[in-house]
Amino acid sequence: MLHKGKVLVVLLSTLIVLYGVSAAFYGKVVAKDDAYPALSVFMESLKTVNDDYVEPPEMSKVQEGAMQGLIDALDPYSSYLTKEQIGALDSQKGNTAEVGLVLSKRSNILYVVATTQNGPADSAGMRPGDYLVSIDGANVEDTSLLEAESMLRGTPGSKVKATVFRGSQTKPVEIAMVRANADPQPAVTRMLDGRIGFLEVRSLAATNLDQTRVKLKTLISAGAQKLLLDLRDCAGGKPEQGAELANLFIRNGPIYIVKGRLGEVLEEIKADPEKFLTDLPMAVLINGSTAGPAEIVAGALKASGRARVVGERSYGMGSVQKRIELKSGAVLILSTAKFYTPDGKLIENDESVRETGIKPDIESPEPLRLQDLLVDSYFDDQDDSSKFRQLRTKIDQEQFDRAVEVLTKGPPAEKQMP
């Protein structure tokens, strides 16, 4: 009976998903008149199943399965949570210690976008690109992002185990982590040869932007004539924090735009001239773990012509979620808007991985060079962890050198202070 019940849930989920997909295919927005025929087909199927299925279906479970199927067909950040699931999440609100992971979903599987440098996950060997299979033995294949993040949180010093799949391994890898409260991650600054001021921001969520402003002023006072902003592996924070960082380098004009389902502009965040700091020539470094607010920064600097972007295409994380409480006690987390760069380019494109994120002006390493690095790493006789660290170090260094080269070949500039 359990098997048949699952079949019924899958059937109904599929029907609703097909309805949602067909709506998207015939236009992002479907008028109510167009929606009724597809909905009537679903209702007819539901009635037939209810009347003729070999066993009386438990309609509450059918409803939950259908809702889950509907939301799973949308994007990684929308989710449907039952009353029981919401209760479980609320009971975990006091748990603040974490492992330092930024998660998303790809092909409905939990995916590690970035790890906090020297955080519990990073120190234990978790990597960007890993797919989560289970957390403390519980399968997370159909788990929402909110639930997975809650499962990873706990009391400081407590342990959590995650099982992951990664491309370099043929078997799942189990990683044990010790939860800890998030530490501040101050921006790193230093002066490079050629009077290039270097500014590295690893997390906008854990970085004090007032301190970053002071450090940047110090660099300029020390004689920096050009700037290199490193946003690689920067994936935490809020959109307004990204706008605040970008505003240090942009005097006027839009930083990012929020658009709704009809393409209408819901909000346009513009630079505040009083918060502007410098117009020194600059380059920006990004990679596949640059996500969220950091993409707002890179996108704004690129679109405004303020900086050249070097590295790999960023992850593509930029949408607004709304919490909708349903009469049943369940909660719907629904993406209702998306972020765009000032030149109108979508940051998060859920329909194409190749088109999502910020595309660098200068790709580094170039595809053929990256392929050579991967082949060299494959045939290296070191253990897997050492191979990964060595490969990542080589890629990071080549990107850094390329960005410095871009700045060195550019025209000099006089230092600017507000």
Residue pairs with C-beta under 8 A, 6 or more apart in sequence:
1 55
4 53
4 54
4 55
5 55
5 57
5 58
5 61
8 49
8 53
8 57
8 62
8 65
9 61
9 62
9 64
9 65
9 66
9 69
10 65
10 69
11 45
11 49
12 45
12 46
12 49
12 62
12 65
12 66
12 69
13 65
13 66
13 68
13 69
13 70
13 72
14 69
15 41
15 42
15 45
15 46
15 66
16 42
16 66
16 67
16 69
16 70
16 73
17 69
17 70
17 72
17 73
19 38
19 39
19 41
19 42
19 70
20 70
20 73
20 74
21 73
22 38
23 30
23 34
23 35
23 38
26 34
28 261
28 262
29 261
29 262
49 57
49 62
50 57
50 59
64 80
64 82
64 330
67 80
67 330
67 332
68 80
68 142
70 80
71 78
71 79
71 80
71 332
71 334
72 108
72 142
74 334
74 335
74 350
75 319
75 335
75 348
75 350
76 104
76 105
76 106
76 145
76 350
77 104
77 145
77 319
77 321
77 333
77 335
78 321
78 332
78 333
78 334
78 335
79 144
79 145
79 146
79 147
79 332
79 333
80 144
80 330
80 331
80 332
80 333
81 89
81 144
81 146
81 147
81 330
81 331
81 332
81 333
82 329
82 330
83 328
83 329
83 330
85 144
85 147
86 329
86 330
86 331
88 147
88 150
89 146
89 147
89 150
92 150
92 153
95 150
95 153
95 154
95 155
96 153
96 156
96 181
97 153
97 154
97 155
97 156
97 157
97 158
97 179
97 180
97 181
98 120
98 152
98 153
98 179
98 180
98 181
98 182
99 119
99 120
99 121
99 124
99 126
99 152
99 160
99 177
99 179
99 180
100 115
100 116
100 119
100 120
100 121
100 122
100 180
100 182
101 112
101 114
101 115
101 116
101 119
101 121
101 126
101 152
102 112
102 113
102 114
102 115
102 235
102 236
102 289
102 291
102 292
103 110
103 111
103 112
103 113
103 132
103 145
103 148
103 149
104 110
104 111
104 113
104 145
104 291
104 315
104 317
105 111
105 145
106 131
106 353
108 141
108 142
109 131
109 132
109 141
110 131
110 132
110 140
110 143
110 145
110 148
111 129
111 130
111 131
111 132
112 121
112 126
112 127
112 128
112 129
112 130
112 131
112 132
112 164
113 128
113 235
113 289
113 291
113 315
113 317
114 128
114 233
114 234
114 235
114 236
114 289
114 291
114 315
115 121
115 122
115 126
115 127
115 128
115 233
116 122
116 182
116 185
116 202
116 203
116 206
116 236
117 185
117 202
117 233
119 180
119 182
120 177
120 178
120 179
120 180
121 175
121 177
123 177
124 175
124 176
124 177
124 178
125 173
125 175
125 385
126 162
126 164
126 175
126 177
127 166
127 388
128 233
128 288
128 289
129 166
129 167
129 288
130 164
130 165
130 166
130 173
131 164
131 165
131 166
132 140
132 148
132 162
132 163
132 164
133 139
133 140
133 141
133 163
133 164
133 165
133 172
134 140
134 162
134 163
135 148
135 151
135 152
135 160
135 161
135 162
135 163
136 151
136 160
136 161
137 161
138 151
140 147
140 148
140 151
143 151
144 333
146 333
151 160
152 160
152 162
152 179
153 179
154 160
154 179
155 179
156 179
156 180
156 181
157 178
157 179
157 180
158 178
158 179
159 176
159 177
159 178
159 179
160 176
160 177
160 179
161 174
161 175
161 176
161 177
162 174
162 175
162 177
163 172
163 173
163 174
163 175
164 172
164 173
164 175
165 172
165 173
166 173
168 384
168 387
168 388
169 384
182 205
182 206
183 206
184 206
184 207
184 208
185 202
185 203
185 206
185 207
186 207
186 208
186 211
186 212
186 215
187 199
187 200
187 201
187 207
187 211
187 212
187 215
188 198
188 199
188 200
188 202
189 197
189 198
189 199
189 200
189 215
189 216
189 218
189 219
190 198
191 197
191 198
191 219
191 222
191 223
191 224
192 198
192 228
192 404
194 226
194 404
194 407
194 408
195 223
195 224
195 225
195 226
196 224
196 225
196 226
196 227
196 228
196 404
196 407
196 408
197 216
197 219
197 220
197 222
197 224
197 226
197 227
197 228
197 280
198 219
198 227
198 228
198 230
199 212
199 215
199 216
199 219
199 227
199 228
199 229
199 230
200 230
201 207
201 212
201 229
201 230
201 231
201 234
201 245
201 294
202 233
202 234
203 234
203 235
203 236
203 237
204 234
204 236
204 237
204 238
204 241
204 242
204 245
204 292
204 293
204 294
205 236
205 237
205 238
205 241
206 236
207 237
207 241
209 241
209 244
209 245
212 245
212 248
213 248
213 277
216 227
216 248
216 277
216 278
217 277
217 417
219 227
220 277
220 278
220 280
220 415
220 416
220 417
221 417
223 415
224 280
224 415
225 280
225 281
225 412
225 413
225 414
225 415
226 280
226 281
226 282
226 283
226 407
226 410
226 412
226 413
227 249
227 278
227 280
227 281
227 282
227 283
228 282
228 283
228 284
228 285
228 403
228 404
228 407
229 249
229 282
229 283
229 284
229 285
229 297
229 301
229 307
230 284
230 285
230 400
231 284
231 285
231 286
231 290
231 294
231 297
231 298
232 285
232 286
232 287
232 289
232 290
232 311
232 396
232 399
233 287
233 289
233 290
234 289
234 290
234 291
234 294
235 289
235 290
235 291
235 292
235 294
235 315
235 317
236 292
236 293
237 292
237 293
237 294
238 293
239 256
239 269
239 292
239 293
239 296
239 339
240 269
241 293
242 255
242 256
242 292
242 293
242 294
242 295
242 296
242 297
243 255
243 256
243 269
243 293
243 296
243 300
244 275
245 293
245 297
246 255
246 271
246 296
246 297
246 300
246 301
247 255
247 271
247 272
247 275
247 276
248 275
248 276
248 277
248 278
249 276
249 277
249 278
249 279
249 282
249 301
249 306
249 307
250 271
250 276
250 300
250 301
250 304
250 306
251 271
251 273
251 276
251 279
252 270
252 271
252 273
253 270
253 271
253 304
253 342
254 268
254 269
254 270
254 271
254 300
254 342
255 269
255 270
255 271
255 296
255 300
255 342
256 268
256 269
256 296
256 299
256 300
256 339
256 340
256 341
256 342
257 265
257 267
257 268
257 269
257 339
257 340
257 341
257 342
257 344
258 265
258 266
258 267
258 268
258 269
258 320
258 337
258 338
258 339
258 340
259 265
259 266
259 337
259 338
259 340
260 266
260 336
260 337
261 336
261 337
266 337
276 418
277 416
277 417
277 418
278 415
278 416
278 417
278 418
279 306
279 413
279 416
280 413
280 415
280 416
281 307
281 407
281 410
281 411
281 413
282 301
282 306
282 307
282 407
283 307
283 308
283 309
283 310
283 403
283 406
283 407
284 297
284 298
284 301
284 302
284 307
284 308
284 309
284 310
284 403
285 309
285 310
285 311
285 399
285 400
285 403
286 294
286 295
286 298
286 309
286 310
286 311
286 312
286 313
286 314
286 358
286 360
287 311
287 312
287 314
287 395
287 399
288 312
288 313
288 314
288 315
288 357
289 315
290 298
290 311
290 314
290 315
290 357
290 358
291 314
291 315
291 316
291 317
292 317
292 318
294 314
295 314
295 315
295 316
295 317
295 318
295 339
295 347
295 357
295 358
296 318
296 339
296 341
296 347
298 309
298 314
298 358
299 341
299 342
299 345
299 347
299 358
300 306
300 341
300 342
301 307
301 309
302 308
302 309
302 341
302 358
302 361
303 341
303 342
303 343
303 345
304 342
308 361
308 362
308 406
309 358
309 359
309 360
309 361
309 362
310 360
310 361
310 362
310 364
310 399
310 402
310 403
310 406
311 360
311 362
311 363
311 364
311 399
311 403
312 360
312 363
312 364
312 399
313 356
313 357
313 358
313 359
313 360
314 357
314 358
315 356
315 357
316 347
316 348
316 349
316 353
316 356
316 357
317 347
317 348
318 338
318 339
318 346
318 347
318 348
319 335
319 337
319 338
319 339
319 348
320 335
320 336
320 337
320 338
320 339
321 333
321 334
321 335
321 336
322 333
322 334
322 335
322 336
323 331
323 332
323 333
324 331
324 332
324 333
324 334
325 331
325 332
326 332
338 346
338 347
338 348
339 346
339 347
339 348
340 346
340 347
341 347
341 358
346 355
346 356
347 356
347 357
347 358
348 356
348 357
349 355
349 356
349 357
350 356
362 402
362 406
364 398
364 399
364 402
364 403
365 373
365 395
365 398
365 399
369 398
370 395
373 391
373 394
373 395
374 391
377 387
377 388
377 390
377 391
378 387
380 386
380 387
380 390
382 390
